[in-house]
Amino acid sequence: MELIVPILAAAVRSGTPILYATLGEIMTEKSGVLNLGLEGIMLIGAYVGFIVTYNTGSPFWGLVAAFFVGMAVNVVHAFLCISLKANQVICGLAMTMFGTGVSSLLGRGYVGETIAGLQAVALPGLSSFPVVGPVFFSQDVMVYISYLLVFVVWFLMYKTKFGLMMRAVGDSPLSAEAAGISVSAVRYASTLLGGGLVSLGGAYLTVVYSHMWVDLMTAGRGWIAVALVIFAIWNPLRAALGSYLFGGVEALQMRIQAGGTTVPAPLLMMLPYILTIAVLVVISVFKGRGRMLGAPSALGLPFYREERE
């Protein structure tokens, strides 16, 4: 148990940035917009969160800035995909390349620099429970917010009018438009909010997780989040479980490396991505057998109002 509890606690920390990104992408995709630019958006969020915290000394403002910059960057993606009807796959890949290049260029003078960042804050009472306390309630504020955010996003999607409109335009934009719902407005709102959450996931890496800037520090977490959306069947509650699972794999390989092993380090670092491929293979097999995955019917498809006429 002395070995398991630290690994589980590390799994929660490692899975939190993936969870933020996955929740953001679920919101975006539920409205019918596919965004493959998560890796680039997370890198931009990581840089902005770091640089604002570095210059102001306030992790709070670093995280706030990252959220709004993530929304601003996604305005471009939304404009191209929703207003100009551009190919969503190509736009997403372009967003990834843009974020990777910009963050590397602007951050090259800060490589290795450190900030104070957010520290862990044990919740009184709850942190004293065996196993559960150290794992879930001896974390940082952003982890605690992520617990609430899972239920907030679920409630927003399934218990509010906006969530109903979001799912409607993602499944049948023509019917939604006929019912008086502005498909473009709902998709813009979902894409921008989702982009803000994805950017927060990147900012977590610098402001909370590592307290420093390292080039390309997302290390593929954005792509893992894209796969995790499918793994979670577009459900925020399952996204939390999946994120901690992937975080656990990452924490385990780091613990194995730290403990000393004859297994090559690059092979251990492949574990999270091997799991990602395995998940996609399993999901593809289930899909081939006719299982319903819950994917929005209009995902990735531009909406043309003229089709209603």
Steps between C-alpha positions, in 0.01 A plus 500: 500500500792735568598467135150501350368819665778729362450352152123558518554858620744557215245350260248767600756778449621358168146446377371848588641689196364225275163526675473875438586451133259208462209689657567794269507277193182319605317834510637596160424167333152474650408807296627330184840671471812283490815661638825308452704800613502407869876445513568848365236667720642329810849623411374856459317472834813362665709789371248772585437359847874485566592842362217684680581326828872568444441875453223556753587243765133398505403146390137612506552757227713256306216248490239767421713633215549150360125437499416817308792463259377147429159642416656769281709248305192286440321796344723437197413131490130575546502767228669269250288193577161656577486820297722407205406126500867399479613140549505447875776239498737723307419802718566298814835375375591854401410614852733238645789613279427865577493446876814287492694758300381808689561352844849381400589838350370715784615265775856435386637767732325350803602135470598376845362808680285426803203657679344453844173373356217337692578268789305206638239587764363215710129532572439495878323185612472337157876463457520289817294212357709190424604463135225729364631801695860497372390406147213745440505763776869585542529659157506854360207733440486427127449131572211582734349727235527219246289276726223760493552578134420142399153531652455859381567401138274194535222714648546765233477243220210292629297717736496849346343661195841590360610137532190387315574747220864387494403137456230591248734688267754219534253228407265672258586861414224517239235410758653739752495782248137421418420525872642852511844419643797685358739220406792735449452679834481176699803355321700818553417503873583132543826527307618806693412358843659170407814675382528684830490172693757340270731796554455465877620142467820630345540772762472235772824347376702816558317680781421196714666178387860594418533872593729552201502544125629223275461501124232259370416409859151371418672191356197377308242552774279688255484198271426275797209729587363468146503122533360520852189682376413189302600275790262696725220476241464880519399474868672731756464247782679227303759757396613535862550125534688480172723798583607350830562168327734664252653707779561181694689344210718810475560509877585129500763529230659794679507304826659202325769723353568664835527161674759376253432248227675328213211590269604787268348836603363575149307174511343591835410846369306330222255339745235780498500506120488121472192513724353770276544281191354200683193699602442618142535143370245369751257781421537438127423129551188584700393750237548238233262275690232766489535642850367852548784726608301816560686708244311809379351419161616826341850496651751653261235595243448866405145630519344655193170674568407465135458123550181570695335660204 
